Amino acid sequence: MTKALLVALLPAAAVAGGNYWTLAHATGADPLACVACVAWLVGGPFVLALLLAVALPGTAAPAAVAATPEPPPSDDALRLLAVLQEEGRLVDFLTEDLSPYSDEQIGAATRGIQESCRKALRARVALEPVLAGAEGETVEVPPGFDPSAIRLSGSVTGSPPFRGVLRHPGWRATRPTLPERRGQDPHVIAPAEVEIA
């Protein structure tokens, strides 16, 4: 906005100065004898310059938009999902129709998938609980707590500290180390596998 304003005000000052000089010298009259004339001829170009600086597209607004570029998209979630598929076949399990299988068959298959995914997750993301304590214990939520890290439910009145029953300790990632997938389409979680005979 500042640059656009300066670009508009410089010619306005030149026009206003020329108008004043013409009023004083070309007519031979005292320019201050007609205050309305001076205001119109000298102030008019400045008002017009201000209106143009604000109203014209390509001056003030686009400069503000260009100053805040969009951050590049991250594929961290897709990379983690690819690891869980590669090492634990998690996507296969979650997308498969389990209705034809008995509970015993599902339970046996789930044990292997859970163990493989747990190992893969622990190897790549260090996790710690948001709140220390076991589920069902009474905990205190201090003043100034982060509402994105601690979700309150039930009868929440007044101001912290709050005391309540811990329903879930939450999880916080402290050290994600995901493998790079250079040269690969980040949307391909697992490649198709074809055995050639």
C-alpha positions as CSV (number, residue, x, y, z in Angstrom):
1,M,0.0,0.0,0.0
2,T,2.8,2.4,0.8
3,K,4.5,2.0,-2.6
4,A,1.2,2.4,-4.4
5,L,0.4,5.5,-2.4
6,L,3.7,7.1,-3.2
7,V,3.4,6.3,-6.9
8,A,-0.1,8.0,-6.9
9,L,0.9,11.0,-4.7
10,L,4.0,12.0,-6.8
11,P,2.1,12.9,-9.9
12,A,-0.7,14.4,-7.8
13,A,1.8,16.7,-6.2
14,A,3.1,17.8,-9.6
15,V,-0.4,18.5,-10.9
16,A,-1.3,20.4,-7.8
17,G,1.8,22.5,-8.0
18,G,1.2,23.2,-11.7
19,N,-2.4,24.2,-10.9
20,Y,-1.3,26.6,-8.1
21,W,1.4,28.1,-10.3
22,T,-1.1,28.6,-13.2
23,L,-3.6,30.2,-10.8
24,A,-1.0,32.6,-9.4
25,H,0.9,33.5,-12.5
26,A,-1.3,33.0,-15.6
27,T,-4.3,34.9,-14.2
28,G,-2.2,37.5,-12.4
29,A,-4.7,37.4,-9.5
30,D,-4.0,36.7,-5.9
31,P,-4.5,32.9,-5.6
32,L,-5.8,33.2,-2.0
33,A,-8.6,35.5,-3.1
34,C,-10.6,32.4,-4.1
35,V,-10.1,29.8,-1.4
36,A,-12.5,27.4,-3.0
37,C,-10.5,27.6,-6.3
38,V,-7.3,26.8,-4.5
39,A,-8.9,23.9,-2.6
40,W,-10.3,22.4,-5.8
41,L,-7.2,22.9,-8.0
42,V,-4.6,21.9,-5.3
43,G,-6.5,19.4,-3.1
44,G,-8.4,17.7,-6.0
45,P,-5.3,15.8,-7.4
46,F,-4.4,14.5,-3.9
47,V,-7.9,13.2,-3.3
48,L,-8.0,11.6,-6.7
49,A,-4.6,10.0,-6.1
50,L,-5.8,8.5,-2.8
51,L,-8.9,7.1,-4.3
52,L,-7.0,5.6,-7.2
53,A,-4.4,4.0,-4.9
54,V,-7.1,2.2,-2.9
55,A,-9.5,1.4,-5.7
56,L,-7.5,0.3,-8.6
57,P,-6.7,-3.5,-8.8
58,G,-3.1,-4.4,-9.0
59,T,-1.9,-1.7,-6.5
60,A,-2.6,-2.3,-2.9
61,A,-4.5,-5.5,-2.5
62,P,-2.4,-7.9,-4.7
63,A,0.8,-6.7,-3.0
64,A,-0.6,-7.8,0.4
65,V,-1.7,-11.2,-1.1
66,A,1.7,-11.8,-2.6
67,A,3.4,-11.2,0.7
68,T,1.9,-14.3,2.2
69,P,2.8,-17.4,0.1
70,E,1.0,-20.7,0.7
71,P,3.1,-23.2,2.6
72,P,4.0,-26.3,0.5
73,P,1.7,-29.3,1.3
74,S,3.2,-32.0,3.6
75,D,3.0,-35.7,2.9
76,D,4.0,-36.8,6.4
77,A,0.7,-38.5,7.0
78,L,0.9,-40.4,3.7
79,R,4.5,-41.5,4.5
80,L,3.5,-42.8,7.9
81,L,0.5,-44.6,6.3
82,A,2.9,-46.2,3.8
83,V,5.1,-47.4,6.5
84,L,2.2,-49.0,8.4
85,Q,1.0,-50.6,5.2
86,E,4.5,-51.9,4.3
87,E,5.3,-53.4,7.7
88,G,1.9,-54.2,9.1
89,R,-0.5,-54.3,6.1
90,L,-2.7,-51.8,8.0
91,V,-4.5,-50.4,4.9
92,D,-5.3,-53.9,3.7
93,F,-6.8,-54.7,7.1
94,L,-8.8,-51.5,7.3
95,T,-10.2,-51.7,3.8
96,E,-11.1,-55.4,3.8
97,D,-14.6,-56.6,4.3
98,L,-14.5,-58.7,7.5
99,S,-18.1,-59.9,7.5
100,P,-17.3,-63.4,6.0
101,Y,-14.8,-64.2,8.8
102,S,-15.6,-65.4,12.3
103,D,-14.6,-63.4,15.4
104,E,-11.9,-66.0,16.1
105,Q,-10.3,-65.6,12.7
106,I,-10.4,-61.8,13.0
107,G,-8.9,-61.9,16.4
108,A,-6.0,-64.2,15.3
109,A,-5.3,-62.0,12.2
110,T,-5.5,-58.7,14.3
111,R,-2.8,-59.8,16.7
112,G,-0.2,-60.0,14.0
113,I,-1.2,-56.8,12.3
114,Q,-1.3,-54.9,15.7
115,E,2.2,-56.2,16.6
116,S,3.7,-55.3,13.3
117,C,2.1,-51.8,13.2
118,R,3.1,-51.2,16.9
119,K,6.8,-51.9,16.1
120,A,6.7,-49.7,12.9
121,L,5.1,-46.8,14.8
122,R,7.5,-47.0,17.8
123,A,10.5,-47.1,15.4
124,R,9.5,-43.9,13.7
125,V,7.5,-41.8,16.2
126,A,8.3,-41.3,19.8
127,L,5.0,-41.0,21.7
128,E,4.4,-39.8,25.3
129,P,1.1,-39.2,27.1
130,V,-0.3,-35.7,27.2
131,L,-1.3,-36.2,30.9
132,A,0.5,-38.6,33.2
133,G,-1.8,-41.1,35.0
134,A,-3.9,-44.2,34.4
135,E,-7.4,-44.1,32.9
136,G,-9.9,-43.8,35.8
137,E,-7.6,-41.8,38.1
138,T,-8.4,-38.3,39.3
139,V,-6.2,-35.6,37.7
140,E,-5.9,-31.8,37.9
141,V,-6.0,-29.6,34.8
142,P,-3.9,-26.5,35.6
143,P,-4.7,-22.9,34.6
144,G,-3.5,-21.9,31.2
145,F,-3.8,-25.5,29.8
146,D,-3.8,-26.0,26.0
147,P,-7.4,-26.8,24.9
148,S,-6.0,-28.5,21.8
149,A,-4.0,-30.9,24.0
150,I,-6.6,-31.5,26.8
151,R,-10.3,-31.8,25.9
152,L,-12.7,-31.3,28.8
153,S,-16.1,-32.9,29.0
154,G,-19.0,-33.2,31.5
155,S,-20.0,-30.3,33.7
156,V,-17.4,-27.7,32.9
157,T,-18.0,-24.5,34.9
158,G,-15.9,-21.8,36.4
159,S,-12.2,-21.5,35.6
160,P,-9.2,-23.8,36.1
161,P,-7.7,-25.6,37.9
162,F,-10.2,-28.4,37.2
163,R,-10.3,-31.8,38.8
164,G,-11.8,-34.7,36.9
165,V,-11.4,-38.4,36.0
166,L,-8.9,-39.2,33.3
167,R,-10.7,-40.9,30.5
168,H,-7.7,-41.1,28.1
169,P,-4.2,-39.7,28.7
170,G,-3.8,-38.5,25.1
171,W,-0.8,-38.8,22.9
172,R,1.9,-36.4,21.9
173,A,4.5,-37.1,19.2
174,T,8.0,-36.0,20.3
175,R,10.3,-37.4,17.6
176,P,8.9,-38.3,14.2
177,T,11.5,-39.8,11.9
178,L,9.7,-40.7,8.7
179,P,11.6,-42.2,5.7
180,E,12.0,-40.0,2.6
181,R,10.2,-41.2,-0.5
182,R,12.1,-39.3,-3.2
183,G,11.0,-39.8,-6.7
184,Q,7.8,-41.5,-5.7
185,D,4.2,-40.2,-6.0
186,P,3.4,-39.3,-2.4
187,H,-0.2,-40.5,-2.9
188,V,0.9,-44.1,-3.7
189,I,0.7,-45.7,-0.2
190,A,1.7,-49.1,-1.5
191,P,2.6,-50.0,-5.1
192,A,0.7,-52.7,-6.9
193,E,2.6,-56.0,-7.0
194,V,2.6,-58.1,-10.2
195,E,4.4,-61.4,-10.4
196,I,5.4,-62.2,-14.0
197,A,5.5,-65.9,-14.8
